[in-house]
Amino acid sequence: MVQGGADLGVIERDYEELCLDCDVEYVEENLDEPCWAVSAQEVMYSAKREINRLELDIARDAAPTPSSEVSRHVRMLSGGLGVSKGKALAYCDIGTMITRMSVLGRHLQGGAFSFDHLRALADSVAAVDDEHLEEVERGIVALVTPVMPRQVVPGVITLRRLAQQVIAEIQPSARPLDPEGRGEPPPPQHQLDFGVDARRDAATTFHVTVPTDEGVGMIRIIDAVAAARKCSRARALLDLVHGRAGDVAVTLNCYRNLDNGRMHLESTWLHEVATERWMARVTDLCVVGHSEVSGYSPSEHQRATDTGRDGTCRFPGCDSPAATSQLDHVARWVDGDVEDACPGGKTATWAMHSLCPGCHSLKTRGLYDVTLNPDGSDWWTSVEDGHVYVSMPTGPLAEAVLDFDARLHRKVRTLASHNEARMQWLADIEAAAAEAEELVPF
């Protein structure tokens, strides 16, 4: 197990600056400034932006009033628009979101985000109350504002996860459940279940339910056995049950935020109950950091560091978890011992990134040239047409390298939290002392 400190506070940027020029049409000349890759002035990209804007306009017009009857309003939209009741309801939720968060609505009007992105954001912010609304909106606006030229819009799953992190930081009670149930403890009656269907003569079907974090561990173990024995998951599970799995080792890296104690496993932050489970299983501790080795194969420490930085596969738009991806040398690695060979890419944390097998294949085939920058951003250049796409890391260590502004903000936030707790503690003592004085007879 690996632990490391990571600061995952809400992304802080100049809010007034973020609110400027959000209604301005994207133009090709602005592609050297921070912008989304879909901003390129090509027919396909322009058409997609227009579709996204129209979806946003539909949602704005579909926004219900607080007194609207849900069933009647949704059925009217469903029939009029010719869409399912589920999509009609999603339009209502998106419309409600941009009505409550007008600044966010203006940023989304650029057309970079699809209907699926909008629905993920609307689901995430639905329970935010008026007291925390402005602060949450600041954080969400930061997520939908590019920080690099030609930056790729994050995948829907990644955007949902980042939005939930913002809400969990500001108003934990409003954080929605993950659609896949990851990171949340199931109800007690559903935490453990084992069902068997033996009605068929040719096969027996098992239905097993375990807490989500335990499921992550089980899948990793089964996949490791399957890879070692070159067999299917089903065969690997049978071999495990019968004790024929052999000597297979599996390492799961957990990242602990030293500021708030939260733990990250694979691709999600764990609930407190799950955190306690995994802390009890930690066997090795280390502080993540940059390193370099001389051979081709990266060390486990390097895997933990780069996986924690990346969060997902680094190919533009791919949501595959970094934990189950391959670590790729950005520049082709060449053995320096080979006669007349020039050393290639280094086996160093700053020279590798995570790629799922499919995306790794695209890069290996030479379809893209890639540059990994010191800030963790990846610049992907298509060899075929020269288009450049920028992907940003989203793992628990993505923000671990702080600038002084971020460091100051974290110190102020930590100090404020400490003083708030201290003042409450003093108030409790004074109240207890006053109550005691009333009870003492004179």
N, C-alpha and C positions, 0 to 999 in steps of 0.2 A: 504494500500500500504506500502511496505517496501523499504527502500533505504539503501544502504551500500556502503562503499568504496571498490574497488577491483582494483588491478593492473594487467592488462592483456597485458602487453608488450610482445614483442616477446621473446620466451624462449631463454635465453642466456646460452650457454655452451661453453666449450673450443673447438673451431672449429677444431683445429689441432688434438685434442684428438678424436673428432668424426670421423675424416677421417682415423684413424688408423684401420687396420685389417678388413675393411669392406668387403673384398673379401674372407675372411677365412671361410671355411665350418663350419657350426655349429656342435658341438660335445656334447655328453651327459655330459661330465665332466664340461662344461662351464655353466650349468644350474644354478649354484649358483651365477654366475655373471649376470649383466643386459642382458636379452635376451628376445626374443619373445616366447610365449608359443608354437608356431608352430615349434620351434627349436628342440623339442624332437625327438630323433632318434627312431621313430616307423614307420612302413611301411606307414601308412596313412599320417602322417605328412611329411615324406620324399617325398612321391609321390606328395603331394600338393606343397611343395617347388619347386620341379622339374618342375611341371606344370607352376608355377608362373615365374620361370626363363626362361622357353621356351617362354612364352608369352612376356617377356621382350626382348628376343632375336629376336622374330618376329618383335616387334615394332622397335627395333634398325635397323634391315634390311629394314623395311618399311619406315623409315624416308625419307621424300621427300627433294629434293633440293629446294632452294628458287624459282627457275625458273620452277619447275615441274608444269604441268597443273593439277589442282585438279581433274577434272572429269576423265581424262585419267588415272591418277595414281591410283585413288580410284577404278575405274572399273577393272583395271588390277589386283590389289590386291584382290578385291572381287571375281573375277573369278578364280584366281590362288589358293587362300586359301579356297575357298568355303564358304565364310562368307558374311553377308549382307554388303551393302555399308556403313551403319552406323558403323559397327564394323571395317571395313577396314579404315574408316576415323579416328576412335579412335586409331587404331594402328599408324597411321601417327602422330596424336597429341602426343601420348606417346613417339614415337621415336624422335619427335622434342624436347620434354621436356628433355629427357636424353641426347640428343646431346648438347643442350644449357647448361644443368646443369650436367656436367660430374661427379662431386662428389656425387650428389644425385643418379645418375645412378649406381654408384658403391655400394652405400648403399642398393639400391633396389635389387641388384644382389643376396643378401642373400636369396631371395625367400619368404619372410614373407608376402608380399602384393600381393593381387589378381589382376586380370585384372580390376575389378570394382574399386578397390582402385587407381590403376594407372591412370585410365581414370578420376577419380575425381580430382587427383592431376594435371593432364595435363590440364583439363578444368580450374582449378583455376589459374595456372601460365601463361596461354597463352598470356595475355596482358602485362606481366611484361617487361619493357624496359631494354636495356643493362646497363643503369646507375644504376639501382636498382637490377640487376639480382643476383649479388653475395650475397648481404645482404638478399634477399628473399630466396636464396638457403640455406643460413645458417639456417634460421628459419624453412624451410621445412625439412632439414636434421635432425634438432632437433626433429621434429614431428615423423619421421620414425626411430628414434633411441631409443631403450628401455632404461628406467631408473631403472627398477626393474627386478629381476630374474622372469622368467616365466610370463612376462607381456603379456596380451592379446592385439592383434592388435585392434586398435579402429575400430568401425563400419564405413562403407563407409560414411554415413551421418555425423558422428562426425568428421571424418578426413577431409571431405570437409569443414565443418564449421571452424575447427581449422586452416586449410590452408588459408581460406579467412580472418581470423583474423590476421594472419601473414602479408598478403598482405595489408590489410587495414591499418595496423600500419606503414608499410614502404612506400608503394606507393598506396594511397587511390584510385587514378584514375584507377588503374589496377584491383581493386577488382571486380570479376565477379558477375553477378546476381545469387542469389540462384536459383537452378532448380525449387523449389517450389514457388519462388517469395517471400519468407519470408524476412522481414526486409527491403524491397525496396518499395518505393512508386510507385504504378502503374501509367501509363500515365493518365493525367487528364480525358480523355474520358472514362477510364475504372475504375475510382475510385469508382463510385457509379452507379449501374444499377439494374433495376428491370424489369424482363420480365415475361410474363404470357402466358402459352399455355393451352387454354381451349377448344381445338378441340375435345378432347375425352369426351364421355358422362359419363364415370365412374369416371374420375379423372381430376384434374387440376394440371399442373406442373408449379412451380415457378422457375425462374432462377434469383438469387440474387448475385450481385457482390459488395463487399465492400473492402476497404483497408485491407491488410493482418492482421495488428495488431488488427483492429476492428473485423475481423473474429475470431481471437483467443478469444477475449472477448465474442463474441456471442456464440461460441461453448461452452465455459466454463459455461455460464449462462444456456444454453439449457441442458447441461449435468447435471448441479446441479438440475434443475427442474426434469429431468428424473430420477435421483437417488432418490430424495425426494418422488416422486410420483410412483416410480417403474414402469416406462413406457418407451416407445421408444422415440427417439429424435423427431420424427414427432409428436407424441402426446404431448410431452412437448412443442414444438413450438406452437401447437394449443392452449394449455392451457395458454401460455404467451400472445398470441394475444387476447384471450377472457378474460384475467384478472383472470384466475383460477389457477395461479401458486402457490399462497400462499406466505408465508413468507420464501423466500429462499435467503440466503446470499452467495455471491461469493467474494473471495479475490484473486486478482492477485498481485503477488509480482514483483516489478520492482527493479532492482539493478542499481544504478547510479555510474559510475566510476568518482570519484572526481578529478582525474588527467586531464581527457579530456572531461568530461561532457556527455559521451555516456551512453545510458540507455539500459539495458538488460531486455527483457520481455519473460517469458516462456523459450524458447530455442534459442533465437536469439537476436543479437544486433540490435537496432532500428535505422532507418534513422532519420535525424534531425527533419523532419516534424512530424514523428510519436512520437518522443521523446517529442516534445512540446505538442502534444495531451495528452499524458499520464501524463506528469508533471502537467497539469491543473487538472487532476482527482485525484491526490494524496491526501489522507485523513489522513494518519498516517505515521509518520516517525520514524525510529528506527535505531540504529547501531547494525548490526548483530554481534553475538559473542556466545561463548559457554555458555550453561546453563543446569541446571538439575531440574526436578520436581519430586515430590514424587509419583504421581499416574502413571497409565498406559498410558493415552493419552498425547501425546506431545502438547506443547503450539504452538500457531501460530508463535511466535518468533522462536521456535525451527524448525518448518517446513520451515520457510523462510531461516534460516541459513543452514540447511542440504540440502535443495533443491538447494540453490545458490552454495553450494560447489560441489554437485554431477553432476548437469547438465543433466544427463541421468540416467536411471535405472542402478544400479551398477552390475547387473549380467554380466559376461564377454561377450562382444560383442553386448549387447542389446542397441539399439538406442532410446528406448521409452523415452519421456521427463520426467525428474524428477518432473516437476510441476504437472503432472497428475498421478504420481506413488503414492504408499503407503509408509509411513515411517515405517520401520521395525526395531525392536529391534534385534541387531546382536546376542546377547546372549538372550535366551528365558527369557521373563519377568515372574516372579512368584510373586503373591501377598504376601507380607511379613506378612499380617495379618492371612493368612491361617495357621492353627495349624500344626506344625512340618515341615513347608515349608521353604526352604532356599531362600533368595532373589536371583533373577535371574538377567537378564540384566537391566541396569539402563535406565530410560527415560531421557537420556542426549544426547546432540548433538554429543558428541564424542563416543557414543555407539549405534547410529542409522544410517541407510542409506536408500536411496530410492530404492524401487523395484516395478516394474510394477506388476499387479495382477498375470500374468502367471509365472513370475520368482519368485515372493513371494511364490507361491504355491510350487514350486520345493524346496525352502529352508525349508518351513514349513513341508514338507513331510520328511525331514531329509536326502535328497539326497546329500547335501553339508554341510560341516563345514566351517564357515566363521570367519575370523579375520579382524577387522577394526583397522588399524594402525594410530598413531598420525598424519602422513603426509596425511591421507585421503585415502591411498591405501587399497583395499580390497583383502584379500587372500582367495580364494575359493579352498577348497580341496574336490575332489569327493570321497564320501564314497565308491563308487563302485570299483574304480580302483586306488585311491590314487593320481591321477594327481592334481597338483596345478596350479591355474590360478590367475593372479593378474590383477585387474582392477584399473584404475586411475581416479580420479575425473576430470571433464572437465567443470564444471560450472563457472560462473563469479567470484566466491569466491575461486576457487581452488588454486589460487596463492596468496590469500590475506595474508597468513602468510609468511612473507619474511625472508630470511636469510640476513646476513649483505652484502654479495656480491650483492644480488638482490636489496637490499635497496640502496646501493651505485650506482648501475647502474641506478636505477630509478631517483635518485637525479641528477646524471650527465646528463641524458637524459632531465629531466625537466629544469635544468639550461641552457643547450645548446639551448633548444627551446625558453626559455625566452630571452636569450641573442641574439639569431638570430632575434627575433621580435623587441628587443630593438634597435639593430644596424640598422635594416630597418627603424624604426621610426626616429632615428637620421639622417639617410641619407635623408629621406623625408623632414625633417625640414631644413637641409642644402640646399637641392635642392630648396625648396620654398623660403628660404632667398636669395639665389643667384638670383633666378628669380625676386624677388622683387627689389633687388638692380639694376638690369638691367632696370627696369621700372621707377625708381626714377630719375627725371630730375636734372641735376646739374646746 
